[in-house]
């Protein structure tokens, strides 16, 4: 018998919370961040659908996220075998601000470093080492970036400029 299916283990495990209703979020490119050889496509996501598409993040949040990512480039350098390009997602959620920094390495690997900031201190990003990878909204950007990497870099022999010029369209997802 599979230990995960054991009735005794199931009885000890806390019940999963009720599933939330899916609600769209507002997405928009924030800009292309540069540092030395690095080029990072930055996106913003907010739960506040009343915001304009051109201003999805609170004042100072994008700048704080950029500073945090620039410090974390050392992790990418340690990993090595990268192409000095990737993408960052700044997600102003209901319970925290999340920062998902991804970079491409070894041709087909998407590396990741996470951070979060409390809602009451939205620019104080700190490293997150938990088990989370991304939420369903952040995965919209990840899927777009994965497809762009395949189509524009891998299938075109390394067309990094086209990749860096291709963005998820602003809007609700």
C-alpha positions in Angstrom: 0.0 0.0 0.0 1.2 3.5 -0.9 2.2 5.3 2.3 0.7 8.6 0.9 -2.6 6.9 0.5 -2.6 5.4 4.0 -5.8 6.2 5.9 -3.9 6.8 9.1 -1.7 9.5 7.5 -4.7 11.1 5.8 -6.4 11.4 9.2 -3.4 13.2 10.7 -3.0 15.6 7.8 -4.9 19.0 8.2 -7.7 19.5 5.7 -6.9 21.6 2.7 -8.5 25.1 2.7 -11.5 25.8 0.6 -10.6 26.7 -3.0 -10.8 30.4 -3.7 -12.7 31.9 -6.6 -10.4 32.8 -9.5 -10.3 36.6 -10.1 -8.3 38.2 -12.8 -5.3 40.4 -11.9 -3.8 43.3 -13.9 -0.5 42.8 -15.6 1.9 45.2 -17.2 5.6 45.4 -18.3 7.6 47.6 -15.9 10.7 47.9 -18.0 14.0 46.3 -19.0 16.5 46.4 -16.2 20.2 46.5 -17.0 23.3 45.9 -14.9 26.7 45.2 -16.5 26.0 42.5 -19.1 22.6 41.6 -17.5 19.2 42.4 -19.1 16.1 41.5 -17.1 12.5 42.0 -18.3 10.4 43.2 -15.4 6.7 42.8 -15.1 4.2 44.1 -12.5 1.0 42.3 -11.4 -1.6 43.8 -9.0 -4.9 42.6 -7.5 -6.2 46.2 -7.8 -8.1 46.2 -11.1 -8.9 49.9 -10.7 -5.3 50.9 -11.4 -4.3 52.0 -14.9 -2.3 49.4 -16.9 0.6 51.8 -17.1 0.9 52.1 -13.3 0.2 48.7 -11.7 2.7 49.1 -8.8 2.7 51.3 -5.8 5.4 54.1 -5.6 8.8 52.7 -4.8 8.0 49.0 -5.2 9.5 48.5 -8.6 12.7 50.4 -7.6 13.0 48.3 -4.4 12.5 45.1 -6.4 15.1 46.1 -8.9 17.6 46.8 -6.1 16.9 43.4 -4.6 17.3 41.6 -7.9 20.6 43.4 -8.6 22.0 42.2 -5.3 20.8 38.6 -6.1 22.6 38.6 -9.4 25.5 37.2 -7.4 23.5 34.0 -7.0 23.2 33.7 -10.8 26.9 34.3 -11.2 27.6 31.5 -8.6 25.3 29.1 -10.5 27.2 30.0 -13.8 26.4 28.9 -17.3 23.9 31.7 -17.7 23.1 34.1 -20.6 22.9 37.3 -18.5 19.2 37.6 -19.2 16.0 36.7 -17.5 12.8 38.2 -16.1 11.4 39.4 -12.8 7.8 39.5 -11.7 6.7 41.9 -9.0 3.3 40.9 -7.7 1.4 43.2 -5.4 -0.8 40.6 -3.7 -3.4 40.8 -1.0 -1.2 39.3 1.7 2.3 40.2 0.5 4.4 41.7 -2.3 6.2 38.9 -4.1 9.3 39.1 -6.3 10.0 36.2 -8.6 13.4 36.6 -10.3 14.2 34.0 -13.1 17.2 33.7 -15.3 18.2 31.3 -18.1 21.1 28.9 -17.7 22.4 25.8 -19.4 20.3 26.7 -22.5 17.1 25.1 -21.2 17.0 25.7 -17.4 15.0 28.5 -15.8 16.6 29.3 -12.4 14.7 31.2 -9.7 15.2 33.3 -6.6 12.2 34.5 -4.6 11.6 37.3 -2.2 8.6 38.9 -0.5 7.7 42.1 1.4 4.9 42.5 3.9 1.9 44.6 2.8 2.6 47.1 5.6 6.2 47.5 4.4 5.9 46.9 0.6 9.4 47.8 -0.4 11.2 45.7 2.2 11.9 42.6 0.0 13.6 39.7 1.9 14.8 36.4 0.6 12.1 33.7 0.7 13.4 30.1 1.0 10.1 28.3 1.4 8.6 25.7 -0.9 6.6 28.0 -3.1 7.6 28.4 -6.7 4.9 30.8 -8.1 1.2 31.5 -7.9 -1.2 31.0 -10.8 -0.9 34.7 -11.9 2.9 34.6 -11.9 2.7 31.5 -13.9 1.0 33.5 -16.7 4.3 35.5 -17.1 6.4 32.4 -16.7 4.5 30.6 -19.4 4.9 33.6 -21.8 8.6 33.8 -21.1 9.1 30.1 -21.5 7.4 30.2 -24.9 9.4 33.3 -26.0 12.7 31.6 -24.9 11.9 28.5 -26.9 10.6 30.3 -30.0 13.1 33.2 -30.2 16.3 31.9 -28.5 16.4 28.1 -28.8 14.7 27.8 -32.3 16.5 30.8 -33.7 20.0 30.0 -32.6 20.2 32.6 -29.8 18.2 35.6 -30.9 18.4 37.3 -27.5 17.4 40.8 -28.8 14.1 39.4 -30.1 13.5 37.6 -26.9 14.2 40.8 -24.9 11.9 42.7 -27.2 8.9 40.4 -26.7 6.6 41.1 -23.8 3.4 39.7 -22.4 0.7 42.3 -23.4 -0.6 44.5 -20.6 -4.1 43.5 -19.5 -6.1 41.3 -17.2 -5.3 37.6 -16.9 
